[in-house]
């Protein structure tokens, strides 16, 4: 592989990864939130292993999609299209200006929310339920933003269509 094809191969790989992460997050989101997640459900986590595993999967997949898009895909793609790559905040601001992400403020708030989901997991049942439900509310936006970047990558010819759908 020559050095000029490496960024393209990396984008292809990241696009496939993001598409899988979208699918897995949506699956877990549907399973965990078939009914509202309540304080009572949070109180059952120690006894209900299936529920605990779904919560773990949701928190993990929510964070993983956010990390992969924000920390890997976005900087790699900005570089390929000749944009300046900066801090995560700089990259998100540029992505918002380019119409790829809905709101930098929400993305930054979701990073804090993810931390809250993890840290409140063992402590405060009300805050855990609230954080999980808030995360659930933002899954469609995360998916839309990730998909928007993938579509732009396809439109510009940076990836082949099958790279984001396999």
N, C-alpha and C positions, 0 to 999 in steps of 0.2 A: 504494500500500500504506500503510495507516495504521500508526502506531507500535505499536499493540497486536498487530498481526499479524506484525511483524518477528521477534520471538523464535520464534514458531511456524514461520515460513518457514525460519529458521535451523536449528531442530531438524529439520525435514523434510530439509533439505539435508544436515546432519550425519549423520542416520540413513541416508540413501542412501549417503553417503560411507563410513561405517563398514561397511555391508553389503558394499559393493564391496571394501573393504580386507580384510574377513574372507575373502571368496571368493578374492581374489588370493593372500593369505597361505596359505590352505589348499592352493591349487593348487601353489604353489612349494614348500611343505613336502612335499607328496606326491612331487614330482619330485626334490627334493634328497635326500630320505631314503628312497628306494626300498630302499636298503641302508644300513647304518650308515656315518656319515661318519667316516673314519679319518684318522690322521696321513698315511698314504700318499695318500689322496685330496687332503688339504690340500697335499701336495707336488706334486700334478699341476696345481695352479691356473694356473701360468704357461703350461703347454703346452695345457691343456684349456680352451679359451675358453668352451665351453658350460657346463662345470662352474663356471668362474669367474663367469659371468653368473648362474647359478642361486644361487650363494652371495651375490653382490651383491643379487640380487632378494630373497632370504630376509631378509638383514640389513636391507635398506631397508624391506620390507613389515612385518617384525616391529616395527621402530621406529616406522613410520608409524602402524600400528594403535594401538600404545601411546600415541603422542603425540596422535592424534586423539581417542581415548577420554578419556585423562587430562587433556589440556590444552584441549580444545575442547568435546566433547560433554558431559562430566561437569559442568563449570562452567555451561554454558548450561542444562542440564537442572535442576541444583540451583536456579538462579535462577528458572526458570519455575515450579518447584513450591514456591517460597517459602522455600527453605533458604538458609542463609548460604553465600556463596561465599568461600573463603579461599585459602590456598596449595594447591599440588598435594597436599601431604601431608594438609592439613585436609580437602580435598575427597574424597580417597581414604578417609580415616577415616570420614567421613560416609557415603560409599557402602557401606563395609563394614558399618556399623551398620544401614543400610537394606536390607542383604542383596543389594546389586547386585554387589559384588566379593567374591571369596573371601578374599583376604588382602592387606592393605596392605603387610605385610612382604615378601611375594613380589613385589608390584608394584614396590616400591622396589629390591629385589634385581635384578629384571629390567631396570631402567634401567641399573644397573651392568653387568649381563651384556651388554646391547646395546653399551655402550661398550667392553667387553672384546672383543666380536666384531669391532668396527671397528678397534680399536688393535692387536689381535693378528693381524689379517689379514695383515700384511706381516712379522711378526716370528717368532712361536713357533708352529710347526705343531701341537704337542701341545695348547697352550692354545686355539688356534683350533678344533681339532676338538672339544675338550671344551666350549667355549663354544657352538658351533653345536649340538651334541647336547643341551646343557642347554636352549637356546632351543627346539629341536624338542620337548622334553618338555613345555614350558610353553605351546605353541601352543593345545592344547585349553582350558586355563584362560583364556587371553586371549580366545579365541573365546566361551567360556561367559560370561565377565564382560561382554563387549561385548553379547552377545545378551541377557543378563539386563537390562541397562539399556534396550535397545530394546524388550523385552517390557513392561517397566514403563511406558515411554513410551506404548506402544500401549494398555495397560490403563487408564491414567489419561486417555487421550484427547489426549495432548500431540502425538501424530503419528498419521497414518492408517496402517493396516496396510501399504498398498502402498508407503509411503515407505521402509520398511525392507527391502523385498524387490525393488525395481526395480534 
